[in-house]
Amino acid sequence: MNRIIIFTDLDGTLLDAENYSFTAAQDALNMLIRKNIPIIPCTSKTHLEVIEIQKKVGISDPFIVENGSAIFFPKGYFMKTQQPFKEIEGYQSLILGREYKDILNFFYKWRENYDLKVTGVHEMPVEKVMELTALNYDEAETVKKRFFSEPFILNGDKNLPAAAVEEITRKGFRLLVGNRFYHLLGNSDKGTAVNQLLEMFKRKWKMDTLISIGIGDSMNDLEMLKAVDRPAIVKKPTGRHEERIKMDNLMQTEGIGPAGWQEAVFRFSNVE
């Protein structure tokens, strides 16, 4: 029997875009937990944020953070690979992106060179992060504790100059557009992290093939969705799907947020 793995974005997908509730997905979560099907957050959030969300949801599976910059998992979950694991705050991790100091060094020079009116999360008071995210103080403070990427906002301008965007790629970094922030990170992505993690699970379970399900809602989920067998995109609170994501085998949910997430899980795991 093939084993199933769920890869999922969080905000606007498993979690409600406004209040971060996952109540509408509880039946699907209960089924997956009962069947020991891994639920792998694949998100722009930091590992500290994901750990707290996992506690609330009731899962302890590996997870992918900061848009594919690193994979985190409990100690001893996987056998050693050719790439060394790094221990971070009680977890083992496989680093795929750039260190935060490298991200910030580029960010400062890039902003100055192009005279950009942008503000990084690390420069914002906690209250500003709370305003942008609707998180409480402690949660917003955790958002600022970055390891591999820098979210930022534009102040006034609607778009970045094309030359500034090209500079990011030329210097070996990436720019992603999320629901609330732009994200500057190293040359890593969710799809690469998903493929790496799938290989680690195959070795762990001694299996050649797995069924991978991916559920997202925005453009920064595209690489994750392309990497899985069964991709799904969840309807946004506007009642529309992300129109720029087009794939032949893409499921578009009728439900919004966690309700759509549950719809995709039941459809793809053949459990109604």
Secondary structure as UniProt FT lines:
FT   STRAND          3..8
FT   TURN            12..14
FT   TURN            17..19
FT   HELIX           23..25
FT   HELIX           26..34
FT   TURN            35..36
FT   STRAND          39..42
FT   HELIX           47..57
FT   STRAND          63..65
FT   TURN            66..69
FT   STRAND          70..74
FT   TURN            75..76
FT   STRAND          86..88
FT   TURN            89..90
FT   STRAND          91..95
FT   HELIX           100..113
FT   TURN            114..115
FT   STRAND          118..120
FT   HELIX           121..123
FT   HELIX           126..133
FT   HELIX           137..143
FT   STRAND          149..154
FT   HELIX           162..170
FT   TURN            171..172
FT   STRAND          173..177
FT   STRAND          182..186
FT   HELIX           190..205
FT   STRAND          210..216
FT   HELIX           219..221
FT   HELIX           222..227
FT   STRAND          230..235
FT   TURN            237..238
FT   TURN            243..244
FT   TURN            248..249
FT   STRAND          251..256
FT   HELIX           258..268
FT   TURN            269..270
//
